[in-house]
């Protein structure tokens, strides 16, 4: 298992420059963690995939076909998760070769949820009980009475990401009430008592 501090690694196998750049940009926007991409082209061999050791491999199956996908599955690292980039209607026999599917119409929050579920990135982060700077900022905003939607807007992250952070904070601190979170924030000098919204 990769260490918590390491970046999430995603390989994208797509020949269209427009689809490739759009997908990479959408994934970067959807995720709230450090991510590094490998853009896999026709000229690369599977050894470069093994060296990169991606957590997630997103493939447009049109590029490889059924036989190519089956070959790819034999050659990728066992810890990598294979995701289909579905650009039009595909036969089930092809999509069944993948663990998950991304379509051109998926929202960033849906992509975030899918990648987080497959990679377990935030579960790895939660092995460390200390709050990250972003989590501390969310605690401050919560105890000041900001809603998830307001926090999303203030921090320029999705509402889903705010919810994920709040769940992680609750797990790390074993805090499950607004009062307990307020006491934590004041005790740890994240806010002063005058900034706290009355409960």
N, C-alpha and C positions, 0 to 999 in steps of 0.2 A: 504493500500500500504506500502511495506517495505521501510524503510528509505534509502536514497541514499548511505549512508556509509556502509550499510550492504552488505554482500556477496551475490552473485547470488547462488541460491540453485538448484541443479540438482540431481534428483533420477534416477538411472539406474536399470531397472529390466531385468536381463539377467542371465541365469544359466551357460553359458560357461565362465570359467575363462579367456580364451584367448580373446574372444570377449569383455568381460567386461573390462579387463585391456586396451585392444586396444582402445575401445571407450572412456574411461575416459581419457587416454593419448592424444588422438586426440582432444577431446573437450578442454582439458587444453591448448594444443598447439594453438588451433584455437582462443581462447578468449583472450582478453587483459584486463580482469577485475578479481577481486577476486571472486573465485568460490569455493564452498564446495560441495562435493559429498556424497550421501547416496547410498550405494550399497545394493539393496533390494534382499534378498535371500528367499528361500522357507520357512525358519523357522521364518520369520518376519510376523507380522500381520499388518493390515491396520492402526491400531492406531499409529504405529511408523511413518507411512507416514504423518498422520495428524500432529503429533508433529513436524516433520521436516519441514513441510509446504513448499514443493519445488515450485520454479517458473516453472520448467520444469520437466516432468517425461518422460523418454525415455524407451520404452518397446519393447522387442522382443515378438511379439504376439504369437509365437510358444510356449512360456512359459505358457501363460494363456489361449489361445484359445478365440473364439468369446464370449462365456458366461463369461469367466473370465475378459475379457476387459470390457464388459458391467457392471459387478459387480464393477470393479475398478473405472469406471467413476462415479458410484453412491457414492463411498466412499472417493474420493480424495477431497482436499480442492477446493472450487469453483474458486480460483485464479490460480490454477495449469493448465499448458498447457500440453496436452498429445501428445507425438511424437512417431511414429512407427519406430522401428529399423528393416528395411526390409533386411533380409539376403538371401532371394530367392523370386521367384515369389509368390505373395499373391493375393487372390481373392479381388476384389474391395469392396465387402461387409465388409471385414475386415479392409482394409486400410481407408475406409470412416468413421470408428469410431474414427479416429485420426485427429488432427488439421494439422499435417505435417508429412513428412516421411524423414528419414535419411537412406541412403543405404550404403553398404560397400564400394562403389566406390566414395562417395562424397569427395570433396576436403575440407581441413580445412576452406578455405574462405567461402564455401557454408554453412558449419555448423555454422560458426560465424554469417553469415548473418541471417540464420534461427533462431538461438537462440536469437540474438539481436532483431529481429522483434517480436518474441513471447513474450519475457520477458520485452521488453521496458527498459532494463537496462540503456542504454545510454541516453534515454529520461529522466530517473530519475536523472542521473548524471547532465544533462543540466539544471535542476532546480536551480543549484548553478552556478552563473555566473562567479565565479573565475576559472581561468585556473588551471588544474592539473599540476604537475611537468612534466608529459609526454607531455602534450599539449604545455607547455612552451618550451620544448626541440624541439618539431616539429616546432614551430614558429621560433626558432633560425635557424634550418636547412633550412627552407623554405626561409627565408630572406638572407641566405648565398648562395642561388641558387641551393640547392639540389633538385633533382626530387623525386617524390613519390617512385620510385623504389630504388633510392639511400638511401632515408630515411628508407625504409623498411629493406634494408641490414644493414645500420648503427645501427638501433635499434633492429634488430632481431624480427621484427613483419611483418605481411603480408601487401601487398600493399593495400588490402581492409581495413585493420585496419588503415593504414595511411590516406586513403581517408575519413574514418569515423571520425577520429580525426579532420581532416581539416574542414569537414562540421560542427562538433561541435564547433570548434574554431570560425568559421565564424558566427554561430548563437549566441554564447555567447558574442562576441565582436561587432557584427553587422558590421563586416568588410568584404568587398567583392572584394578587389583589393590588388595586391601585394604592391602597394605604401602605402596604408593605413596600411597594416600589418607591413611594414618596419618602418613606423612612430611609430606604437604602440610598436614594439620591442625596438627601440632606446629610446623612451620616458620612457619605463619601465625597462631600463637597462638590457634587455635580451641580447643585442649585442651592440658593439660600432660601430660607423659609418664606421670604416676601414674594418669591417668584412662583410659589406653588399655588395651583388653583385649589380653592377650598373644596374638600371632599364631602 
